[in-house]
Amino acid sequence: MKKMVFLCIIILIAVYIFYPVFESEGISYLIIFCCFATLCFTIAKIMTGNFPTDYESTEKEMNRLYSEDGIFSYNAEGFYFKKESEPKQYIKYSDILEVNYFTIRFLYRETQSGIELITVDKKYEFLDEYCKGIEKFTEQLSDKLPFHQNSELQITNNHGLKKRNLFLK
């Protein structure tokens, strides 16, 4: 890509220096336009980065995310989780009353999303951005609890909090 930028710049300089050599102004303008278009697209590609977008790399990344436990550890009846400032806690699948997926906007630009668990004793929130292993956790919950796949998204308040009920006992 950088070679392409360098080549276009050299061609543009050559066209500006040898401008009167070309018989037609149209050829010069065409060369200049093509070089500027190539420069724009090449620089845009360089600026956006080289993110892998092929199927295998995406599949490999998803397999890594779904195999990572993060803050959770699982057994047949429930799961343990450990947050930073709290001791390790255990929740049984049978104690879960409700599971909600939520999104909320902050400062009109950023959006945070996560899972809300309501049990007999307490309410827990796990944010996607700060909670490692949330993909596997969501998969485990959907395997152990009968999730509602087609529930409606409900706007809860004026600040942009949206909830979708995934499980209700």
C-alpha positions in Angstrom: 0.0 0.0 0.0 2.8 2.4 0.9 4.5 1.6 -2.4 1.2 2.5 -4.2 1.2 5.9 -2.5 4.8 6.5 -3.3 4.3 5.5 -7.0 1.2 7.8 -7.3 3.2 10.8 -5.9 6.0 10.2 -8.3 3.6 10.0 -11.3 1.9 13.2 -10.1 5.3 15.0 -9.9 6.2 13.7 -13.3 2.9 14.9 -14.8 3.4 18.4 -13.3 7.0 18.6 -14.5 6.3 17.3 -18.0 2.9 18.8 -18.4 3.5 20.4 -21.9 4.9 17.2 -23.3 1.4 15.6 -23.5 -0.4 16.4 -26.7 -3.8 16.7 -25.0 -4.8 18.4 -21.8 -7.3 15.6 -21.3 -4.7 13.0 -20.9 -2.9 15.0 -18.2 -6.1 15.6 -16.3 -7.1 12.0 -16.6 -3.7 10.9 -15.1 -3.9 13.5 -12.3 -7.5 12.4 -11.5 -6.6 8.7 -11.5 -3.6 9.3 -9.2 -5.7 11.4 -6.8 -8.4 8.8 -6.7 -5.9 6.0 -6.1 -4.2 8.1 -3.4 -7.5 8.7 -1.6 -8.6 5.1 -1.5 -5.1 3.8 -0.6 -4.7 6.3 2.3 -8.2 5.4 3.5 -7.3 1.7 3.4 -4.1 2.4 5.3 -5.9 4.5 7.9 -8.6 1.9 8.6 -6.1 -0.8 9.5 -5.8 -4.3 8.4 -8.5 -6.2 10.4 -8.9 -9.8 9.4 -12.3 -10.2 7.8 -12.0 -13.7 6.3 -14.2 -16.5 7.5 -11.4 -18.5 9.1 -10.1 -15.7 11.3 -13.6 -14.7 12.3 -14.4 -18.3 13.2 -11.2 -18.7 15.1 -11.9 -15.5 17.1 -15.4 -16.6 17.9 -14.2 -20.1 19.1 -11.7 -18.3 21.3 -14.4 -16.1 22.8 -16.8 -19.0 23.4 -14.1 -21.1 25.1 -12.9 -18.4 27.5 -14.4 -18.8 31.0 -13.4 -15.3 32.2 -14.7 -14.6 35.6 -17.1 -17.5 35.5 -16.8 -21.2 36.3 -19.6 -23.7 35.7 -21.0 -26.9 37.0 -24.2 -28.9 36.4 -26.4 -27.0 38.9 -25.1 -23.5 38.6 -22.1 -21.3 38.2 -19.5 -19.3 40.2 -18.4 -15.8 39.4 -15.8 -13.5 41.0 -16.0 -9.7 40.6 -13.0 -7.5 41.5 -14.0 -6.3 45.0 -16.4 -9.1 46.0 -15.8 -12.7 47.1 -16.6 -15.6 44.8 -20.3 -16.1 44.6 -22.4 -19.1 43.5 -25.8 -18.9 41.7 -27.9 -22.0 41.0 -29.8 -22.1 37.8 -33.0 -23.0 39.7 -32.7 -19.7 41.8 -32.7 -17.5 38.7 -36.1 -15.8 38.3 -35.4 -13.5 35.3 -32.7 -12.9 32.7 -32.7 -9.6 30.7 -30.5 -8.3 28.0 -30.1 -4.5 28.3 -28.4 -1.6 26.4 -28.0 1.9 27.6 -26.6 5.0 26.0 -24.1 7.2 27.7 -23.4 10.8 26.6 -25.4 10.2 23.4 -22.3 8.5 21.9 -21.3 5.3 23.7 -23.6 2.4 24.2 -23.1 -0.3 26.9 -24.8 -3.6 26.9 -25.0 -6.6 29.2 -26.9 -9.3 31.0 -29.1 -8.7 34.0 -29.8 -11.6 36.3 -32.5 -11.4 38.9 -32.4 -14.2 41.5 -34.4 -14.9 44.7 -31.9 -12.9 46.8 -30.2 -10.3 44.6 -29.9 -8.6 41.2 -26.7 -8.9 39.2 -25.5 -7.0 36.1 -22.7 -8.2 33.8 -21.5 -5.6 31.3 -20.2 -7.0 28.0 -17.3 -4.6 27.9 -15.9 -5.2 31.4 -16.9 -8.8 31.9 -14.5 -11.4 30.5 -16.2 -14.6 29.4 -19.6 -13.1 28.8 -20.1 -14.9 25.4 -19.6 -18.3 27.0 -21.8 -17.2 30.0 -24.6 -16.2 27.7 -24.3 -19.5 25.8 -24.4 -21.5 29.1 -27.5 -19.6 30.3 -29.3 -20.3 27.0 -28.4 -24.0 27.3 -29.6 -24.3 30.9 -32.7 -22.0 30.8 -35.5 -21.9 28.3 -34.8 -18.5 26.6 -37.4 -16.5 24.8 -35.8 -15.9 21.4 -38.4 -13.5 20.0 -39.2 -11.3 22.9 -39.8 -7.6 22.2 -37.3 -4.8 23.0 -38.8 -2.5 25.6 -37.7 1.1 26.3 -37.7 1.3 30.0 -36.8 5.0 30.7 -36.1 8.3 28.9 -32.3 7.9 29.2 -32.3 5.2 26.5 -32.3 2.1 28.6 -33.7 -0.8 26.5 -34.4 -4.3 27.9 -35.2 -7.5 26.2 -36.6 -10.3 28.5 -34.8 -13.6 27.7 -36.1 -15.7 30.6 -38.9 -15.3 33.0 -39.8 -18.0 35.6 
